[in-house]
Amino acid sequence: MNLDDFSDLIERPDGGVRRDAEERRERLAVPGGALGRLDELGEWLSAAQQAVPVRPVDRPRVVLFAGDHGVAELGVSGRAAGSAHELVRAVLDGASPVAVLARRFSVPVRIVDAGLDCDPELLPEAVVRHRVRRGSGRIDVEDALTAEEAEQAVRLGMRVADEEADSGTDLVVLGDLSVGGTTAASTLIAALCGTDASVVTGRGGAGIDDLAWMRKCAAIRDALRRARPVLGDQLELLAAVGGADLAAMTGFLLQSAVRRMPVVLDGVVSAACALVAQRAAFRAPDWWLAGQLSGEPAQLKALDRMALTPLLDHGVTVGEGSGALLALPLVQAAAALAAELPERPQEPEDGDGEEGEDDGDREAPSGELAGDGRPADSTA
């Protein structure tokens, strides 16, 4: 598998349709610019859907890729190593932020186990049946995946994207359920942006103290030494310092762009996967929205590199797709406004009289004033 092949498969959203959407926007009764960025969102959706007016976003789905990362053994996360299955269970039980929001917005949630480090019996078969391997390697000293596992994970993500597109999903909110995932994601972003470990090291969704931050920074620094020799091959890069869940998310993003299915990115993990995908196919980011700014420095660097401006900045650091899901009503509102606002009435054009008729020679109707001020039917 060569991820660069996606460059020939992915096209940008339809530019002609977008121009039609812009022209329609100019005809609306609400003045241009009065809706701010909602205008831009509506036009982007029109181009993605190839439809003017834009269709409502009424079949969204939250897709969460789950995995454990061996680097968490170093104490770089606020959660215990190998405990990502607890995050999955909380979503399934409806007790996590993303589950509450999804229930409130009536959006179904799909969880894909790409690399959890737990017994499969702890979770439903529908979740664990896709697992590539049990946990990912400790990226500071070893590869996260073998080359075969990396390809298997990417193909898993592609398959999930095809399933969603075939089922009629019209927009995906993408997130992760991982422990140690922000360390792997920050390593990928630092490697692809050519920055130092300290520039990209954040405190993760669960929050860590200063000592844990220093351990995380050291782990990213060591992993970067292993990442730089394989920067020319995105699949090798994911195998070296990514993980099963990150590789699957990368495949999902690329195939979603192939299938013209818009995706809303959440935090630093989805941003890292998007950056890898961009290296493979430069048009792919045209199909994505940045849902929120999580406060992770690596996420900001990745979004800047892809020229994606976050829709929200509410300081949501919990991860799990929660911040991106909060942006969904904004996207749906943009679609509704673009489609349902009335157009301005057409103003009559000057010179509506019949062609060839001389207004000066017309006889004024009875009761109207003639040119000299007398009634038209009066006599001298």
Backbone hydrogen bonds, N-H to C=O, Kabsch-Sander energy under -0.5 kcal/mol:
donor,donor_aa,acceptor,acceptor_aa,energy
5,D,2,N,-2.0
6,F,3,L,-1.8
7,S,4,D,-1.6
8,D,5,D,-1.2
9,L,5,D,-0.5
9,L,6,F,-0.8
10,I,6,F,-1.6
11,E,9,L,-0.5
14,D,47,A,-1.4
18,R,14,D,-1.8
19,R,15,G,-2.0
20,D,16,G,-2.0
21,A,17,V,-2.4
22,E,18,R,-2.3
23,E,19,R,-2.4
24,R,20,D,-2.3
25,R,21,A,-2.2
26,E,22,E,-1.7
27,R,23,E,-0.7
27,R,24,R,-1.1
28,L,25,R,-1.3
29,A,342,P,-2.5
34,A,31,P,-1.8
36,G,33,G,-1.1
38,L,35,L,-1.9
39,D,36,G,-1.3
40,E,36,G,-0.6
41,L,37,R,-2.3
42,G,38,L,-2.4
43,E,39,D,-2.2
44,W,40,E,-2.4
45,L,41,L,-2.5
46,S,42,G,-2.0
47,A,43,E,-2.1
48,A,44,W,-2.2
49,Q,45,L,-2.8
50,Q,46,S,-1.6
51,A,46,S,-1.8
58,D,56,P,-1.3
61,R,171,L,-1.8
62,V,108,P,-2.6
63,V,61,R,-0.5
63,V,173,V,-2.5
64,L,110,R,-3.0
65,F,175,G,-2.0
66,A,112,V,-2.9
67,G,177,L,-1.9
68,D,115,G,-2.5
69,H,179,V,-1.9
70,G,136,S,-1.8
72,A,69,H,-2.0
73,E,70,G,-2.0
74,L,71,V,-1.8
75,G,72,A,-1.9
83,S,80,A,-1.3
86,E,83,S,-1.5
87,L,83,S,-0.8
88,V,84,A,-1.8
89,R,85,H,-2.5
90,A,86,E,-2.0
91,V,87,L,-1.7
92,L,88,V,-2.5
93,D,89,R,-2.2
94,G,91,V,-1.3
95,A,90,A,-2.8
96,S,90,A,-0.6
100,V,96,S,-2.3
101,L,97,P,-2.5
102,A,98,V,-2.6
103,R,99,A,-2.2
104,R,100,V,-2.2
105,F,101,L,-2.6
106,S,102,A,-0.7
106,S,103,R,-0.5
107,V,102,A,-2.6
110,R,62,V,-3.1
112,V,64,L,-2.9
113,D,111,I,-0.5
113,D,127,V,-2.3
114,A,66,A,-2.2
114,A,112,V,-0.9
115,G,66,A,-1.7
118,C,116,L,-0.9
122,L,119,D,-2.0
123,L,120,P,-1.6
127,V,124,P,-1.2
128,V,124,P,-1.8
129,R,125,E,-1.9
130,H,127,V,-0.6
131,R,128,V,-1.8
132,V,114,A,-2.3
133,R,114,A,-1.1
135,G,133,R,-1.1
136,S,68,D,-1.5
137,G,144,A,-2.1
139,I,137,G,-1.0
141,V,138,R,-1.9
142,E,138,R,-2.4
144,A,239,A,-1.2
144,A,240,A,-0.6
145,L,239,A,-2.6
150,A,146,T,-2.4
151,E,147,A,-2.0
152,Q,148,E,-2.3
153,A,149,E,-2.5
154,V,150,A,-2.3
155,R,151,E,-2.5
156,L,152,Q,-1.8
157,G,153,A,-2.2
158,M,154,V,-2.2
159,R,155,R,-2.4
160,V,156,L,-2.3
161,A,157,G,-2.2
162,D,158,M,-2.2
163,E,159,R,-2.3
164,E,160,V,-2.3
165,A,161,A,-2.6
166,D,162,D,-2.8
167,S,163,E,-1.4
168,G,165,A,-1.2
169,T,164,E,-2.1
170,D,59,R,-1.6
171,L,59,R,-0.7
172,V,262,P,-2.2
173,V,61,R,-2.7
174,L,172,V,-0.7
174,L,264,V,-2.6
175,G,63,V,-2.2
177,L,65,F,-2.2
179,V,67,G,-1.0
184,A,180,G,-1.5
185,A,181,G,-2.6
186,S,182,T,-2.4
187,T,183,T,-1.8
188,L,184,A,-2.1
189,I,185,A,-2.3
190,A,186,S,-2.6
191,A,187,T,-2.4
192,L,188,L,-2.4
193,C,189,I,-2.2
194,G,190,A,-1.0
195,T,190,A,-1.9
199,V,196,D,-0.8
200,V,196,D,-0.8
200,V,197,A,-1.0
201,T,197,A,-1.2
202,G,200,V,-0.6
207,G,203,R,-0.7
213,W,209,D,-2.3
214,M,210,D,-2.1
215,R,211,L,-2.1
216,K,212,A,-2.6
217,C,213,W,-2.6
218,A,214,M,-2.2
219,A,215,R,-2.2
220,I,216,K,-2.4
221,R,217,C,-2.3
222,D,218,A,-2.4
223,A,219,A,-2.5
224,L,220,I,-2.3
225,R,221,R,-1.2
226,R,222,D,-0.8
226,R,223,A,-0.5
227,A,223,A,-1.5
228,R,224,L,-2.3
230,V,227,A,-1.7
231,L,228,R,-1.3
233,D,230,V,-1.6
237,L,233,D,-2.2
238,L,234,Q,-2.2
239,A,235,L,-1.9
240,A,236,E,-2.3
241,V,237,L,-2.5
242,G,238,L,-1.5
247,A,243,G,-2.7
248,A,244,A,-2.1
249,M,245,D,-2.2
250,T,246,L,-2.0
251,G,247,A,-2.2
252,F,248,A,-2.4
253,L,249,M,-2.5
254,L,250,T,-2.2
255,Q,251,G,-2.4
256,S,252,F,-2.3
257,A,253,L,-1.7
258,V,254,L,-1.8
259,R,255,Q,-2.3
260,R,257,A,-1.1
261,M,256,S,-2.9
263,V,287,W,-1.9
264,V,172,V,-3.3
265,L,263,V,-0.6
265,L,289,L,-3.5
271,A,267,G,-1.9
272,A,268,V,-2.2
273,C,269,V,-2.1
274,A,270,S,-2.2
275,L,271,A,-2.0
276,V,272,A,-2.0
277,A,273,C,-2.4
278,Q,274,A,-2.4
279,R,275,L,-1.7
280,A,276,V,-1.1
281,A,277,A,-2.4
284,A,281,A,-1.4
286,D,283,R,-1.7
287,W,284,A,-2.3
288,W,285,P,-1.7
289,L,263,V,-2.5
291,G,265,L,-2.1
291,G,289,L,-0.8
292,Q,266,D,-0.6
293,L,312,L,-1.5
294,S,292,Q,-0.6
298,A,200,V,-0.7
300,L,296,E,-1.6
301,K,297,P,-1.8
302,A,298,A,-2.3
303,L,299,Q,-2.8
304,D,300,L,-2.3
305,R,301,K,-2.1
306,M,302,A,-1.7
307,A,303,L,-0.7
307,A,304,D,-0.9
308,L,303,L,-2.4
309,T,307,A,-0.5
311,L,290,A,-2.3
312,L,291,G,-0.9
315,G,293,L,-0.6
317,T,315,G,-0.7
320,E,176,D,-0.7
322,S,319,G,-2.0
325,L,321,G,-2.3
326,L,322,S,-1.7
327,A,323,G,-0.7
327,A,324,A,-0.8
328,L,324,A,-0.5
328,L,325,L,-1.0
331,V,327,A,-1.7
332,Q,328,L,-2.6
333,A,329,P,-2.4
334,A,330,L,-2.1
335,A,331,V,-1.9
336,A,332,Q,-2.3
337,L,333,A,-2.6
338,A,334,A,-2.2
339,A,335,A,-1.8
340,E,336,A,-2.5
341,L,337,L,-1.7
344,R,27,R,-3.4
357,E,354,E,-1.6
359,D,357,E,-0.7
361,D,358,D,-1.3
362,R,358,D,-0.6
362,R,359,D,-0.9
368,E,365,P,-2.1
370,A,374,R,-3.5
373,G,370,A,-1.7
376,A,368,E,-2.3
378,S,375,P,-1.6
